[in-house]
Amino acid sequence: MIWLAEVCCGLDTSVEPLTSDRIHRSQVSLTKQMTMTPRTASIVRKTAETQIELRVSLDGAGKGSISTGVGFLDHMLTLFARHGLFDVELDAKGDLQVDDHHTVEDVGICLGRAFSDALGDRAGIRRYGSLTLPMEESLVTSAVDLSGRFALVYRVDFQTEKIGTFDTELVQEFWNAFAMNAGMNLHLILHHGSNSHHVAEAVFKATARSLRTAVEVDPRQTGVPSSKGTLTG
């Protein structure tokens, strides 16, 4: 018995024990392999109402190069990129002589589609993300599920119809278009807030940060995080 133990020990000397440190290193290695493939997407969309060129990197540094002709939207999307650590290059030209509606909605369509394309089959991601974010006197919760299916629950009321020249109702139009084309559930809830600029900013920042969590690669997740085996429909 002693001889057998010595032989076994001799055979095992080259085998690294399955320790928590080894498991952690394996998980880190898997995460690096998954994130080595750039998760990017480019969208070009041209209609009679808008012409949009967009490039997105989900694993960026928060760099935003945004030009839509709608100043407030540019401001919100710059914040979105920064807080989500997404790199966004966006050039949009729309029929602003009519109003901002077509431009805002179509940018939402393209950005949502770009996120969906960049995520691919969505294997390895965390899938869910949520955050309650304060912005001065305002407090907003954003919760997302990158389920491949669309749902928007929007419980945000603005005290004013405009922020400067921007129609506050377009915040809902933007997120409706984004969530539909990204294939995601999005819940936006305003707990309290009186300043319309602060409320809108809280919505965009909170959603950026909840999406940042949802798109992250989970080192413990192998395959698609769904018992159905798919998140693309």
C-alpha atoms as a printed R data frame, in Angstrom:
    type eleno elety resid chain resno       x      y       z
1   ATOM     1    CA   MET     A     1   0.000  0.000   0.000
2   ATOM     2    CA   ILE     A     2   2.880  2.302   0.822
3   ATOM     3    CA   TRP     A     3   4.575  1.436  -2.489
4   ATOM     4    CA   LEU     A     4   1.345  2.167  -4.413
5   ATOM     5    CA   ALA     A     5   0.999  5.504  -2.691
6   ATOM     6    CA   GLU     A     6   4.559  6.400  -3.619
7   ATOM     7    CA   VAL     A     7   3.949  5.473  -7.251
8   ATOM     8    CA   CYS     A     8   0.765  7.496  -7.373
9   ATOM     9    CA   CYS     A     9   2.460 10.468  -5.823
10  ATOM    10    CA   GLY     A    10   5.222 10.179  -8.379
11  ATOM    11    CA   LEU     A    11   2.723 10.234 -11.229
12  ATOM    12    CA   ASP     A    12   0.915 13.243  -9.820
13  ATOM    13    CA   THR     A    13   3.913 15.488  -9.321
14  ATOM    14    CA   SER     A    14   3.495 17.048 -12.770
15  ATOM    15    CA   VAL     A    15  -0.219 17.708 -12.331
16  ATOM    16    CA   GLU     A    16  -1.199 21.096 -10.908
17  ATOM    17    CA   PRO     A    17  -3.749 20.764  -8.086
18  ATOM    18    CA   LEU     A    18  -7.249 22.018  -8.853
19  ATOM    19    CA   THR     A    19  -7.116 25.023  -6.561
20  ATOM    20    CA   SER     A    20  -9.312 28.117  -6.486
21  ATOM    21    CA   ASP     A    21  -6.370 30.075  -7.905
22  ATOM    22    CA   ARG     A    22  -6.094 27.694 -10.857
23  ATOM    23    CA   ILE     A    23  -9.835 27.939 -11.501
24  ATOM    24    CA   HIS     A    24  -9.603 31.728 -11.370
25  ATOM    25    CA   ARG     A    25  -6.722 31.753 -13.873
26  ATOM    26    CA   SER     A    26  -8.700 29.523 -16.214
27  ATOM    27    CA   GLN     A    27 -11.683 31.848 -15.987
28  ATOM    28    CA   VAL     A    28  -9.513 34.897 -16.670
29  ATOM    29    CA   SER     A    29  -7.964 33.109 -19.667
30  ATOM    30    CA   LEU     A    30 -11.415 32.306 -21.044
31  ATOM    31    CA   THR     A    31 -12.532 35.905 -20.554
32  ATOM    32    CA   LYS     A    32  -9.471 37.192 -22.403
33  ATOM    33    CA   GLN     A    33 -10.103 34.803 -25.296
34  ATOM    34    CA   MET     A    34 -13.719 35.958 -25.577
35  ATOM    35    CA   THR     A    35 -12.850 39.645 -25.434
36  ATOM    36    CA   MET     A    36  -9.972 39.342 -27.911
37  ATOM    37    CA   THR     A    37 -12.544 39.274 -30.703
38  ATOM    38    CA   PRO     A    38 -13.644 42.891 -31.148
39  ATOM    39    CA   ARG     A    39 -17.338 43.334 -30.469
40  ATOM    40    CA   THR     A    40 -18.000 46.064 -32.986
41  ATOM    41    CA   ALA     A    41 -20.642 46.914 -35.546
42  ATOM    42    CA   SER     A    42 -21.116 49.459 -38.308
43  ATOM    43    CA   ILE     A    43 -24.466 50.666 -39.574
44  ATOM    44    CA   VAL     A    44 -25.293 52.786 -42.613
45  ATOM    45    CA   ARG     A    45 -28.937 53.763 -43.006
46  ATOM    46    CA   LYS     A    46 -30.250 56.150 -45.627
47  ATOM    47    CA   THR     A    47 -33.875 57.109 -46.093
48  ATOM    48    CA   ALA     A    48 -35.752 60.101 -47.436
49  ATOM    49    CA   GLU     A    49 -35.754 61.487 -43.869
50  ATOM    50    CA   THR     A    50 -32.296 60.678 -42.481
51  ATOM    51    CA   GLN     A    51 -28.809 59.603 -43.488
52  ATOM    52    CA   ILE     A    52 -26.904 57.890 -40.687
53  ATOM    53    CA   GLU     A    53 -23.431 56.360 -40.413
54  ATOM    54    CA   LEU     A    54 -22.573 54.700 -37.121
55  ATOM    55    CA   ARG     A    55 -19.798 52.593 -35.633
56  ATOM    56    CA   VAL     A    56 -19.915 51.084 -32.130
57  ATOM    57    CA   SER     A    57 -17.429 49.167 -29.997
58  ATOM    58    CA   LEU     A    58 -18.845 47.537 -26.879
59  ATOM    59    CA   ASP     A    59 -15.370 47.122 -25.358
60  ATOM    60    CA   GLY     A    60 -14.225 50.676 -25.732
61  ATOM    61    CA   ALA     A    61 -12.994 53.482 -23.509
62  ATOM    62    CA   GLY     A    62 -16.067 55.705 -23.547
63  ATOM    63    CA   LYS     A    63 -15.068 57.809 -26.533
64  ATOM    64    CA   GLY     A    64 -17.916 59.563 -28.282
65  ATOM    65    CA   SER     A    65 -17.730 61.375 -31.605
66  ATOM    66    CA   ILE     A    66 -21.345 62.396 -32.009
67  ATOM    67    CA   SER     A    67 -22.925 64.680 -34.597
68  ATOM    68    CA   THR     A    68 -26.677 64.535 -35.191
69  ATOM    69    CA   GLY     A    69 -27.640 68.174 -35.598
70  ATOM    70    CA   VAL     A    70 -29.723 67.844 -32.431
71  ATOM    71    CA   GLY     A    71 -27.640 69.413 -29.696
72  ATOM    72    CA   PHE     A    72 -29.369 67.828 -26.729
73  ATOM    73    CA   LEU     A    73 -29.227 64.353 -28.291
74  ATOM    74    CA   ASP     A    74 -25.500 64.824 -28.940
75  ATOM    75    CA   HIS     A    75 -25.070 65.678 -25.255
76  ATOM    76    CA   MET     A    76 -27.036 62.622 -24.084
77  ATOM    77    CA   LEU     A    77 -25.218 60.207 -26.398
78  ATOM    78    CA   THR     A    78 -21.825 61.564 -25.367
79  ATOM    79    CA   LEU     A    79 -22.803 60.815 -21.758
80  ATOM    80    CA   PHE     A    80 -24.113 57.414 -22.824
81  ATOM    81    CA   ALA     A    81 -20.795 56.480 -24.437
82  ATOM    82    CA   ARG     A    82 -18.780 57.762 -21.502
83  ATOM    83    CA   HIS     A    83 -20.731 55.992 -18.781
84  ATOM    84    CA   GLY     A    84 -21.146 52.747 -20.721
85  ATOM    85    CA   LEU     A    85 -17.493 52.672 -21.807
86  ATOM    86    CA   PHE     A    86 -18.712 52.277 -25.368
87  ATOM    87    CA   ASP     A    87 -16.892 53.895 -28.282
88  ATOM    88    CA   VAL     A    88 -19.442 55.541 -30.545
89  ATOM    89    CA   GLU     A    89 -18.798 57.291 -33.845
90  ATOM    90    CA   LEU     A    90 -22.013 58.779 -35.185
91  ATOM    91    CA   ASP     A    91 -22.780 61.108 -38.040
92  ATOM    92    CA   ALA     A    92 -26.453 61.756 -38.703
93  ATOM    93    CA   LYS     A    93 -28.189 64.199 -40.984
94  ATOM    94    CA   GLY     A    94 -31.949 64.510 -40.869
95  ATOM    95    CA   ASP     A    95 -34.902 66.638 -41.910
96  ATOM    96    CA   LEU     A    96 -34.541 69.004 -38.964
97  ATOM    97    CA   GLN     A    97 -36.513 71.624 -40.883
98  ATOM    98    CA   VAL     A    98 -39.531 69.431 -40.068
99  ATOM    99    CA   ASP     A    99 -38.573 68.648 -36.445
100 ATOM   100    CA   ASP     A   100 -36.187 66.441 -34.466
101 ATOM   101    CA   HIS     A   101 -38.437 63.381 -34.397
102 ATOM   102    CA   HIS     A   102 -37.137 61.440 -37.402
103 ATOM   103    CA   THR     A   103 -33.495 62.014 -36.495
104 ATOM   104    CA   VAL     A   104 -33.901 61.001 -32.852
105 ATOM   105    CA   GLU     A   105 -35.934 57.887 -33.669
106 ATOM   106    CA   ASP     A   106 -33.675 56.752 -36.508
107 ATOM   107    CA   VAL     A   107 -30.537 57.200 -34.402
108 ATOM   108    CA   GLY     A   108 -32.207 54.997 -31.784
109 ATOM   109    CA   ILE     A   109 -32.937 52.392 -34.463
110 ATOM   110    CA   CYS     A   110 -29.342 52.366 -35.700
111 ATOM   111    CA   LEU     A   111 -27.735 52.354 -32.261
112 ATOM   112    CA   GLY     A   112 -29.949 49.498 -31.087
113 ATOM   113    CA   ARG     A   113 -29.221 47.513 -34.239
114 ATOM   114    CA   ALA     A   114 -25.497 48.117 -33.804
115 ATOM   115    CA   PHE     A   115 -25.608 46.765 -30.248
116 ATOM   116    CA   SER     A   116 -27.450 43.667 -31.434
117 ATOM   117    CA   ASP     A   117 -24.985 43.062 -34.263
118 ATOM   118    CA   ALA     A   118 -21.971 43.584 -32.006
119 ATOM   119    CA   LEU     A   119 -23.325 41.106 -29.433
120 ATOM   120    CA   GLY     A   120 -23.669 38.333 -32.018
121 ATOM   121    CA   ASP     A   121 -25.182 35.213 -30.469
122 ATOM   122    CA   ARG     A   122 -24.761 36.778 -26.992
123 ATOM   123    CA   ALA     A   123 -22.817 33.834 -25.635
124 ATOM   124    CA   GLY     A   124 -20.862 34.489 -22.465
125 ATOM   125    CA   ILE     A   125 -22.483 37.803 -21.532
126 ATOM   126    CA   ARG     A   126 -24.019 38.646 -18.175
127 ATOM   127    CA   ARG     A   127 -27.309 39.439 -19.984
128 ATOM   128    CA   TYR     A   128 -28.892 41.411 -17.127
129 ATOM   129    CA   GLY     A   129 -28.011 44.812 -15.719
130 ATOM   130    CA   SER     A   130 -29.734 47.355 -13.525
131 ATOM   131    CA   LEU     A   131 -28.866 50.575 -11.759
132 ATOM   132    CA   THR     A   132 -30.606 53.252  -9.755
133 ATOM   133    CA   LEU     A   133 -28.826 56.504 -10.484
134 ATOM   134    CA   PRO     A   134 -29.113 59.894  -8.762
135 ATOM   135    CA   MET     A   135 -28.752 63.084 -10.759
136 ATOM   136    CA   GLU     A   136 -29.115 66.097  -8.495
137 ATOM   137    CA   GLU     A   137 -32.750 65.977  -7.299
138 ATOM   138    CA   SER     A   138 -33.690 63.204  -9.747
139 ATOM   139    CA   LEU     A   139 -33.538 59.454  -9.205
140 ATOM   140    CA   VAL     A   140 -33.980 56.945 -12.057
141 ATOM   141    CA   THR     A   141 -33.842 53.161 -12.228
142 ATOM   142    CA   SER     A   142 -32.873 51.462 -15.490
143 ATOM   143    CA   ALA     A   143 -33.069 47.672 -15.784
144 ATOM   144    CA   VAL     A   144 -32.217 45.709 -18.932
145 ATOM   145    CA   ASP     A   145 -32.399 42.133 -20.135
146 ATOM   146    CA   LEU     A   146 -30.627 41.337 -23.395
147 ATOM   147    CA   SER     A   147 -33.148 38.592 -24.013
148 ATOM   148    CA   GLY     A   148 -33.449 38.960 -27.789
149 ATOM   149    CA   ARG     A   149 -37.054 40.061 -27.280
150 ATOM   150    CA   PHE     A   150 -38.470 43.574 -27.120
151 ATOM   151    CA   ALA     A   151 -40.315 45.145 -24.227
152 ATOM   152    CA   LEU     A   152 -40.285 48.721 -22.965
153 ATOM   153    CA   VAL     A   153 -41.798 49.816 -19.677
154 ATOM   154    CA   TYR     A   154 -41.483 53.594 -19.458
155 ATOM   155    CA   ARG     A   155 -42.503 55.358 -16.262
156 ATOM   156    CA   VAL     A   156 -40.868 58.732 -16.754
157 ATOM   157    CA   ASP     A   157 -42.823 61.966 -16.603
158 ATOM   158    CA   PHE     A   158 -41.255 65.306 -17.423
159 ATOM   159    CA   GLN     A   159 -42.352 68.555 -15.809
160 ATOM   160    CA   THR     A   160 -41.817 70.453 -19.077
161 ATOM   161    CA   GLU     A   161 -42.551 69.716 -22.717
162 ATOM   162    CA   LYS     A   162 -39.139 70.941 -23.858
163 ATOM   163    CA   ILE     A   163 -35.510 71.046 -22.745
164 ATOM   164    CA   GLY     A   164 -34.344 74.076 -24.653
165 ATOM   165    CA   THR     A   165 -35.666 73.282 -28.134
166 ATOM   166    CA   PHE     A   166 -35.722 69.509 -27.562
167 ATOM   167    CA   ASP     A   167 -39.119 67.803 -27.132
168 ATOM   168    CA   THR     A   168 -39.005 65.722 -23.949
169 ATOM   169    CA   GLU     A   169 -41.382 63.147 -25.462
170 ATOM   170    CA   LEU     A   170 -38.520 62.174 -27.788
171 ATOM   171    CA   VAL     A   171 -36.657 60.550 -24.893
172 ATOM   172    CA   GLN     A   172 -39.271 57.779 -24.930
173 ATOM   173    CA   GLU     A   173 -39.177 57.577 -28.736
174 ATOM   174    CA   PHE     A   174 -35.413 57.117 -28.671
175 ATOM   175    CA   TRP     A   175 -35.430 54.318 -26.099
176 ATOM   176    CA   ASN     A   176 -38.385 52.597 -27.717
177 ATOM   177    CA   ALA     A   177 -36.477 52.463 -31.019
178 ATOM   178    CA   PHE     A   178 -33.239 51.419 -29.320
179 ATOM   179    CA   ALA     A   179 -34.762 48.596 -27.249
180 ATOM   180    CA   MET     A   180 -36.799 47.240 -30.161
181 ATOM   181    CA   ASN     A   181 -33.788 47.009 -32.469
182 ATOM   182    CA   ALA     A   182 -31.373 45.815 -29.783
183 ATOM   183    CA   GLY     A   183 -33.754 42.970 -28.897
184 ATOM   184    CA   MET     A   184 -33.976 43.766 -25.216
185 ATOM   185    CA   ASN     A   185 -36.293 44.398 -22.304
186 ATOM   186    CA   LEU     A   186 -35.869 47.901 -20.904
187 ATOM   187    CA   HIS     A   187 -37.564 49.244 -17.788
188 ATOM   188    CA   LEU     A   188 -37.149 52.945 -17.020
189 ATOM   189    CA   ILE     A   189 -38.637 54.302 -13.809
190 ATOM   190    CA   LEU     A   190 -38.414 57.853 -12.484
191 ATOM   191    CA   HIS     A   191 -38.726 57.751  -8.702
192 ATOM   192    CA   HIS     A   192 -38.630 61.515  -8.317
193 ATOM   193    CA   GLY     A   193 -37.248 64.560 -10.085
194 ATOM   194    CA   SER     A   194 -38.364 68.009 -11.159
195 ATOM   195    CA   ASN     A   195 -35.688 69.335 -13.508
196 ATOM   196    CA   SER     A   196 -36.283 67.942 -16.998
197 ATOM   197    CA   HIS     A   197 -32.610 68.125 -18.002
198 ATOM   198    CA   HIS     A   198 -31.583 66.193 -14.894
199 ATOM   199    CA   VAL     A   199 -34.277 63.578 -15.448
200 ATOM   200    CA   ALA     A   200 -33.238 62.952 -19.062
201 ATOM   201    CA   GLU     A   201 -29.575 62.808 -18.091
202 ATOM   202    CA   ALA     A   202 -30.318 60.292 -15.352
203 ATOM   203    CA   VAL     A   203 -32.200 58.117 -17.847
204 ATOM   204    CA   PHE     A   204 -29.300 58.032 -20.315
205 ATOM   205    CA   LYS     A   205 -26.583 57.563 -17.693
206 ATOM   206    CA   ALA     A   206 -28.469 54.839 -15.821
207 ATOM   207    CA   THR     A   207 -29.184 52.922 -19.014
208 ATOM   208    CA   ALA     A   208 -25.581 53.238 -20.163
209 ATOM   209    CA   ARG     A   209 -24.365 51.736 -16.912
210 ATOM   210    CA   SER     A   210 -26.952 48.969 -16.793
211 ATOM   211    CA   LEU     A   211 -26.066 48.057 -20.391
212 ATOM   212    CA   ARG     A   212 -22.378 48.156 -19.500
213 ATOM   213    CA   THR     A   213 -23.039 45.413 -16.961
214 ATOM   214    CA   ALA     A   214 -25.332 43.405 -19.240
215 ATOM   215    CA   VAL     A   215 -22.890 43.242 -22.180
216 ATOM   216    CA   GLU     A   216 -19.889 42.328 -20.009
217 ATOM   217    CA   VAL     A   217 -18.322 38.911 -20.489
218 ATOM   218    CA   ASP     A   218 -18.968 36.759 -17.428
219 ATOM   219    CA   PRO     A   219 -15.907 34.564 -16.755
220 ATOM   220    CA   ARG     A   220 -18.131 31.877 -15.210
221 ATOM   221    CA   GLN     A   221 -20.633 31.819 -18.074
222 ATOM   222    CA   THR     A   222 -20.104 29.318 -20.872
223 ATOM   223    CA   GLY     A   223 -22.443 29.512 -23.834
224 ATOM   224    CA   VAL     A   224 -25.638 31.500 -24.002
225 ATOM   225    CA   PRO     A   225 -27.083 32.536 -20.612
226 ATOM   226    CA   SER     A   226 -30.497 31.033 -21.276
227 ATOM   227    CA   SER     A   227 -32.091 27.666 -20.582
228 ATOM   228    CA   LYS     A   228 -33.562 27.883 -24.113
229 ATOM   229    CA   GLY     A   229 -30.091 27.981 -25.625
230 ATOM   230    CA   THR     A   230 -30.692 31.162 -27.618
231 ATOM   231    CA   LEU     A   231 -31.048 34.896 -27.052
232 ATOM   232    CA   THR     A   232 -31.580 35.888 -30.650
233 ATOM   233    CA   GLY     A   233 -35.300 35.422 -30.998
